């Protein structure tokens, strides 16, 4: 369900808890730095920083523009092989 002003949804391919550390370039105070599921609905222009180290070496990040029903999936590689 679309939320007013927030129409981009992103998710990771595996369940994970992501601790947020910053929003829109500003560090979050401890009471706002929450850990939540790896799924978020945001508005265009919003940015978030997360500290996350996956157990798997490969994941997929999915972005969905809710109102346009467009979806993009990007593979993510983490670890020694990712830098080659």
VOLOPA-80185 format. One record per atom (N, C-alpha, C, O): x, y, z; atom name; residue number from 1. Coordinates in Angstrom, 1 decimal. Layout:
REM residues N
DOTOR|X|Y|Z|CA|NUM
...
REM end
This chain:
REM residues 84
DOTOR|0.8|-1.2|0.0|N|1
DOTOR|0.0|0.0|0.0|CA|1
DOTOR|0.9|1.2|0.0|C|1
DOTOR|1.7|1.4|0.9|O|1
DOTOR|0.7|2.1|-1.0|N|2
DOTOR|1.6|3.3|-1.0|CA|2
DOTOR|1.3|4.3|0.2|C|2
DOTOR|0.1|4.4|0.6|O|2
DOTOR|2.3|4.9|0.7|N|3
DOTOR|2.2|5.9|1.7|CA|3
DOTOR|2.4|7.2|1.1|C|3
DOTOR|3.3|7.4|0.2|O|3
DOTOR|1.6|8.2|1.5|N|4
DOTOR|1.7|9.6|0.9|CA|4
DOTOR|3.1|10.1|0.9|C|4
DOTOR|3.8|10.2|1.9|O|4
DOTOR|3.6|10.4|-0.3|N|5
DOTOR|5.0|11.0|-0.5|CA|5
DOTOR|6.1|10.0|-0.5|C|5
DOTOR|7.2|10.3|-0.8|O|5
DOTOR|5.8|8.8|-0.1|N|6
DOTOR|6.8|7.7|0.0|CA|6
DOTOR|6.5|6.7|-1.0|C|6
DOTOR|5.5|5.9|-0.8|O|6
DOTOR|7.2|6.6|-2.1|N|7
DOTOR|6.8|5.6|-3.2|CA|7
DOTOR|7.9|4.8|-3.7|C|7
DOTOR|7.8|4.2|-4.8|O|7
DOTOR|9.0|4.7|-3.0|N|8
DOTOR|10.1|3.8|-3.4|CA|8
DOTOR|10.3|2.7|-2.3|C|8
DOTOR|10.6|3.1|-1.2|O|8
DOTOR|10.2|1.5|-2.7|N|9
DOTOR|10.4|0.4|-1.7|CA|9
DOTOR|11.6|-0.4|-2.0|C|9
DOTOR|11.8|-0.7|-3.2|O|9
DOTOR|12.5|-0.6|-1.0|N|10
DOTOR|13.6|-1.5|-1.3|CA|10
DOTOR|13.6|-2.6|-0.3|C|10
DOTOR|13.2|-2.5|0.9|O|10
DOTOR|14.1|-3.8|-0.7|N|11
DOTOR|14.2|-5.0|0.1|CA|11
DOTOR|15.5|-5.7|-0.3|C|11
DOTOR|16.0|-5.6|-1.4|O|11
DOTOR|16.0|-6.5|0.7|N|12
DOTOR|17.1|-7.4|0.4|CA|12
DOTOR|16.5|-8.8|0.2|C|12
DOTOR|15.4|-9.1|0.6|O|12
DOTOR|17.3|-9.6|-0.6|N|13
DOTOR|16.8|-11.0|-0.9|CA|13
DOTOR|16.8|-11.9|0.3|C|13
DOTOR|16.1|-12.9|0.2|O|13
DOTOR|17.5|-11.6|1.3|N|14
DOTOR|17.5|-12.5|2.5|CA|14
DOTOR|17.0|-11.7|3.7|C|14
DOTOR|17.3|-10.5|3.8|O|14
DOTOR|16.3|-12.3|4.6|N|15
DOTOR|15.9|-11.6|5.9|CA|15
DOTOR|17.1|-11.1|6.6|C|15
DOTOR|18.1|-11.8|6.8|O|15
DOTOR|17.1|-9.9|7.1|N|16
DOTOR|18.2|-9.3|7.8|CA|16
DOTOR|17.7|-8.2|8.7|C|16
DOTOR|16.6|-7.6|8.4|O|16
DOTOR|18.4|-7.9|9.7|N|17
DOTOR|18.1|-6.7|10.6|CA|17
DOTOR|19.2|-5.7|10.3|C|17
DOTOR|20.3|-6.0|10.3|O|17
DOTOR|18.7|-4.5|10.0|N|18
DOTOR|19.7|-3.4|9.6|CA|18
DOTOR|19.6|-2.3|10.6|C|18
DOTOR|18.6|-1.7|10.9|O|18
DOTOR|20.8|-2.0|11.3|N|19
DOTOR|20.8|-0.9|12.2|CA|19
DOTOR|21.1|0.4|11.5|C|19
DOTOR|22.1|0.5|10.8|O|19
DOTOR|20.2|1.4|11.6|N|20
DOTOR|20.4|2.6|10.9|CA|20
DOTOR|21.4|3.5|11.7|C|20
DOTOR|21.4|3.5|12.9|O|20
DOTOR|22.2|4.3|10.9|N|21
DOTOR|23.2|5.1|11.6|CA|21
DOTOR|23.0|6.6|11.2|C|21
DOTOR|23.5|7.5|11.9|O|21
DOTOR|22.4|6.8|10.0|N|22
DOTOR|22.2|8.2|9.6|CA|22
DOTOR|21.1|8.3|8.6|C|22
DOTOR|20.7|7.4|8.0|O|22
DOTOR|20.5|9.5|8.6|N|23
DOTOR|19.4|9.8|7.6|CA|23
DOTOR|19.7|11.2|7.0|C|23
DOTOR|19.9|12.2|7.7|O|23
DOTOR|19.6|11.2|5.6|N|24
DOTOR|19.9|12.5|4.9|CA|24
DOTOR|21.2|13.1|5.3|C|24
DOTOR|21.3|14.4|5.3|O|24
DOTOR|22.2|12.3|5.5|N|25
DOTOR|23.6|12.8|5.8|CA|25
DOTOR|23.8|13.2|7.2|C|25
DOTOR|25.0|13.6|7.5|O|25
DOTOR|22.8|13.1|8.1|N|26
DOTOR|23.1|13.5|9.5|CA|26
DOTOR|23.0|12.2|10.4|C|26
DOTOR|22.2|11.4|10.3|O|26
DOTOR|24.0|12.1|11.3|N|27
DOTOR|24.1|11.0|12.2|CA|27
DOTOR|22.8|11.0|13.0|C|27
DOTOR|22.3|12.1|13.4|O|27
DOTOR|22.3|9.8|13.3|N|28
DOTOR|21.1|9.7|14.1|CA|28
DOTOR|21.4|9.6|15.6|C|28
DOTOR|22.4|8.9|15.9|O|28
DOTOR|20.7|10.3|16.5|N|29
DOTOR|20.9|10.1|17.9|CA|29
DOTOR|20.6|8.7|18.3|C|29
DOTOR|19.8|8.0|17.6|O|29
DOTOR|21.2|8.1|19.4|N|30
DOTOR|20.9|6.7|19.7|CA|30
DOTOR|19.5|6.3|19.8|C|30
DOTOR|19.1|5.2|19.4|O|30
DOTOR|18.6|7.2|20.3|N|31
DOTOR|17.2|6.8|20.4|CA|31
DOTOR|16.5|6.7|19.1|C|31
DOTOR|15.4|6.1|19.0|O|31
DOTOR|17.1|7.3|18.0|N|32
DOTOR|16.5|7.2|16.7|CA|32
DOTOR|17.2|6.2|15.8|C|32
DOTOR|16.6|5.8|14.7|O|32
DOTOR|18.3|5.7|16.2|N|33
DOTOR|19.1|4.7|15.5|CA|33
DOTOR|18.5|3.3|15.8|C|33
DOTOR|19.0|2.6|16.6|O|33
DOTOR|17.5|2.9|15.0|N|34
DOTOR|16.8|1.7|15.3|CA|34
DOTOR|17.3|0.6|14.4|C|34
DOTOR|17.8|0.8|13.3|O|34
DOTOR|17.1|-0.6|14.8|N|35
DOTOR|17.4|-1.8|14.0|CA|35
DOTOR|16.0|-2.4|13.5|C|35
DOTOR|15.1|-2.7|14.4|O|35
DOTOR|15.9|-2.5|12.2|N|36
DOTOR|14.6|-3.0|11.7|CA|36
DOTOR|14.9|-4.0|10.5|C|36
DOTOR|16.0|-4.2|10.2|O|36
DOTOR|13.8|-4.5|10.0|N|37
DOTOR|13.9|-5.5|8.9|CA|37
DOTOR|14.5|-4.8|7.6|C|37
DOTOR|14.4|-3.6|7.5|O|37
DOTOR|15.1|-5.6|6.7|N|38
DOTOR|15.7|-5.1|5.5|CA|38
DOTOR|14.7|-4.8|4.5|C|38
DOTOR|14.7|-5.4|3.4|O|38
DOTOR|13.8|-3.9|4.8|N|39
DOTOR|12.8|-3.4|3.9|CA|39
DOTOR|12.3|-2.1|4.3|C|39
DOTOR|12.1|-1.8|5.5|O|39
DOTOR|12.2|-1.1|3.4|N|40
DOTOR|12.0|0.2|3.7|CA|40
DOTOR|11.2|0.9|2.6|C|40
DOTOR|11.6|0.7|1.4|O|40
DOTOR|10.3|1.8|2.9|N|41
DOTOR|9.6|2.6|1.9|CA|41
DOTOR|10.1|4.0|2.1|C|41
DOTOR|9.9|4.6|3.2|O|41
DOTOR|10.6|4.6|1.1|N|42
DOTOR|11.2|6.0|1.2|CA|42
DOTOR|10.6|6.9|0.1|C|42
DOTOR|10.0|6.5|-0.8|O|42
DOTOR|10.9|8.2|0.3|N|43
DOTOR|10.5|9.2|-0.7|CA|43
DOTOR|11.7|9.5|-1.5|C|43
DOTOR|12.8|9.3|-1.1|O|43
DOTOR|11.5|10.0|-2.8|N|44
DOTOR|12.6|10.4|-3.6|CA|44
DOTOR|13.5|11.4|-2.9|C|44
DOTOR|12.9|12.4|-2.3|O|44
DOTOR|14.8|11.3|-2.9|N|45
DOTOR|15.7|12.2|-2.3|CA|45
DOTOR|16.1|11.8|-0.9|C|45
DOTOR|17.1|12.4|-0.4|O|45
DOTOR|15.4|10.9|-0.2|N|46
DOTOR|15.8|10.5|1.1|CA|46
DOTOR|17.0|9.6|1.0|C|46
DOTOR|17.1|8.8|0.1|O|46
DOTOR|17.9|9.7|2.0|N|47
DOTOR|19.0|8.8|2.0|CA|47
DOTOR|19.1|8.2|3.5|C|47
DOTOR|18.8|8.9|4.4|O|47
DOTOR|19.6|7.0|3.6|N|48
DOTOR|19.8|6.3|4.9|CA|48
DOTOR|21.1|5.6|4.8|C|48
DOTOR|21.6|5.2|3.8|O|48
DOTOR|21.8|5.6|6.0|N|49
DOTOR|23.0|4.8|6.1|CA|49
DOTOR|22.8|3.7|7.1|C|49
DOTOR|22.1|3.8|8.1|O|49
DOTOR|23.2|2.5|6.7|N|50
DOTOR|23.1|1.3|7.5|CA|50
DOTOR|24.4|0.6|7.7|C|50
DOTOR|25.3|0.7|6.8|O|50
DOTOR|24.7|0.1|8.8|N|51
DOTOR|25.9|-0.7|9.1|CA|51
DOTOR|25.4|-2.2|9.1|C|51
DOTOR|24.6|-2.6|9.9|O|51
DOTOR|25.9|-2.9|8.1|N|52
DOTOR|25.4|-4.3|7.8|CA|52
DOTOR|26.6|-5.1|7.2|C|52
DOTOR|27.2|-4.7|6.3|O|52
DOTOR|26.8|-6.3|7.8|N|53
DOTOR|27.7|-7.2|7.3|CA|53
DOTOR|27.0|-8.5|7.1|C|53
DOTOR|26.7|-9.2|8.0|O|53
DOTOR|26.7|-8.9|5.8|N|54
DOTOR|25.9|-10.1|5.6|CA|54
DOTOR|26.7|-11.4|5.8|C|54
DOTOR|28.0|-11.4|5.7|O|54
DOTOR|26.0|-12.4|6.2|N|55
DOTOR|26.7|-13.7|6.3|CA|55
DOTOR|26.9|-14.3|4.9|C|55
DOTOR|27.9|-15.1|4.8|O|55
DOTOR|26.1|-14.0|4.0|N|56
DOTOR|26.3|-14.5|2.6|CA|56
DOTOR|27.2|-13.6|1.8|C|56
DOTOR|27.3|-12.4|2.1|O|56
DOTOR|27.8|-14.2|0.8|N|57
DOTOR|28.7|-13.3|-0.1|CA|57
DOTOR|27.9|-12.7|-1.2|C|57
DOTOR|28.4|-11.7|-1.8|O|57
DOTOR|26.7|-13.1|-1.4|N|58
DOTOR|25.9|-12.5|-2.5|CA|58
DOTOR|24.5|-12.3|-2.1|C|58
DOTOR|23.9|-13.2|-1.4|O|58
DOTOR|24.0|-11.1|-2.4|N|59
DOTOR|22.6|-10.8|-2.1|CA|59
DOTOR|22.0|-10.1|-3.3|C|59
DOTOR|22.7|-9.8|-4.3|O|59
DOTOR|20.7|-9.8|-3.2|N|60
DOTOR|20.0|-9.0|-4.3|CA|60
DOTOR|19.3|-7.9|-3.6|C|60
DOTOR|18.6|-8.1|-2.6|O|60
DOTOR|19.4|-6.7|-4.1|N|61
DOTOR|18.7|-5.6|-3.7|CA|61
DOTOR|17.6|-5.3|-4.7|C|61
DOTOR|17.9|-5.1|-5.9|O|61
DOTOR|16.4|-5.2|-4.2|N|62
DOTOR|15.2|-4.9|-5.1|CA|62
DOTOR|14.7|-3.5|-4.8|C|62
DOTOR|14.5|-3.2|-3.6|O|62
DOTOR|14.5|-2.7|-5.8|N|63
DOTOR|13.9|-1.4|-5.7|CA|63
DOTOR|12.6|-1.4|-6.5|C|63
DOTOR|12.6|-1.9|-7.6|O|63
DOTOR|11.6|-0.9|-5.9|N|64
DOTOR|10.3|-0.9|-6.6|CA|64
DOTOR|9.7|0.5|-6.5|C|64
DOTOR|9.6|1.1|-5.4|O|64
DOTOR|9.4|1.1|-7.6|N|65
DOTOR|8.6|2.4|-7.7|CA|65
DOTOR|7.2|2.0|-7.6|C|65
DOTOR|6.6|1.6|-8.6|O|65
DOTOR|6.6|2.1|-6.4|N|66
DOTOR|5.3|1.6|-6.1|CA|66
DOTOR|4.2|2.1|-7.1|C|66
DOTOR|3.4|1.4|-7.7|O|66
DOTOR|4.1|3.4|-7.3|N|67
DOTOR|3.1|4.0|-8.1|CA|67
DOTOR|3.2|3.7|-9.6|C|67
DOTOR|2.2|3.6|-10.2|O|67
DOTOR|4.4|3.4|-10.1|N|68
DOTOR|4.6|3.1|-11.5|CA|68
DOTOR|4.6|1.6|-11.7|C|68
DOTOR|4.6|1.1|-12.8|O|68
DOTOR|4.7|0.8|-10.6|N|69
DOTOR|4.8|-0.6|-10.7|CA|69
DOTOR|6.0|-1.1|-11.5|C|69
DOTOR|5.9|-2.1|-12.2|O|69
DOTOR|7.1|-0.4|-11.3|N|70
DOTOR|8.4|-0.7|-11.9|CA|70
DOTOR|9.3|-1.3|-10.9|C|70
DOTOR|9.3|-0.9|-9.7|O|70
DOTOR|10.1|-2.3|-11.2|N|71
DOTOR|10.9|-3.0|-10.3|CA|71
DOTOR|12.3|-3.2|-10.9|C|71
DOTOR|12.4|-3.6|-12.1|O|71
DOTOR|13.3|-3.0|-10.1|N|72
DOTOR|14.7|-3.2|-10.5|CA|72
DOTOR|15.4|-4.1|-9.5|C|72
DOTOR|15.2|-3.9|-8.3|O|72
DOTOR|16.1|-5.1|-9.9|N|73
DOTOR|16.9|-5.9|-9.0|CA|73
DOTOR|18.3|-5.9|-9.3|C|73
DOTOR|18.7|-6.0|-10.5|O|73
DOTOR|19.2|-5.7|-8.3|N|74
DOTOR|20.6|-5.6|-8.5|CA|74
DOTOR|21.3|-6.6|-7.6|C|74
DOTOR|21.1|-6.7|-6.4|O|74
DOTOR|22.3|-7.3|-8.2|N|75
DOTOR|23.1|-8.3|-7.4|CA|75
DOTOR|24.1|-7.5|-6.7|C|75
DOTOR|24.7|-6.5|-7.2|O|75
DOTOR|24.4|-7.9|-5.5|N|76
DOTOR|25.4|-7.3|-4.6|CA|76
DOTOR|26.4|-8.4|-4.2|C|76
DOTOR|26.0|-9.5|-3.7|O|76
DOTOR|27.7|-8.2|-4.4|N|77
DOTOR|28.7|-9.2|-4.0|CA|77
DOTOR|29.5|-8.6|-2.9|C|77
DOTOR|30.0|-7.4|-2.9|O|77
DOTOR|29.8|-9.4|-1.8|N|78
DOTOR|30.5|-8.9|-0.7|CA|78
DOTOR|31.6|-9.9|-0.4|C|78
DOTOR|31.4|-11.1|-0.4|O|78
DOTOR|32.8|-9.4|-0.1|N|79
DOTOR|33.9|-10.3|0.3|CA|79
DOTOR|35.1|-10.1|-0.7|C|79
DOTOR|35.1|-9.2|-1.5|O|79
DOTOR|36.1|-10.9|-0.5|N|80
DOTOR|37.3|-10.8|-1.3|CA|80
DOTOR|37.1|-10.8|-2.9|C|80
DOTOR|37.7|-10.1|-3.6|O|80
DOTOR|36.1|-11.6|-3.3|N|81
DOTOR|35.8|-11.7|-4.7|CA|81
DOTOR|35.2|-10.5|-5.3|C|81
DOTOR|35.3|-10.2|-6.5|O|81
DOTOR|34.5|-9.7|-4.4|N|82
DOTOR|33.8|-8.5|-4.9|CA|82
DOTOR|34.8|-7.4|-5.4|C|82
DOTOR|34.4|-6.6|-6.3|O|82
DOTOR|36.0|-7.4|-5.0|N|83
DOTOR|37.0|-6.4|-5.4|CA|83
DOTOR|37.7|-6.7|-6.6|C|83
DOTOR|38.5|-5.9|-7.1|O|83
DOTOR|37.5|-7.9|-7.2|N|84
DOTOR|38.3|-8.3|-8.4|CA|84
DOTOR|37.6|-7.8|-9.6|C|84
DOTOR|38.0|-8.1|-10.7|O|84
REM end
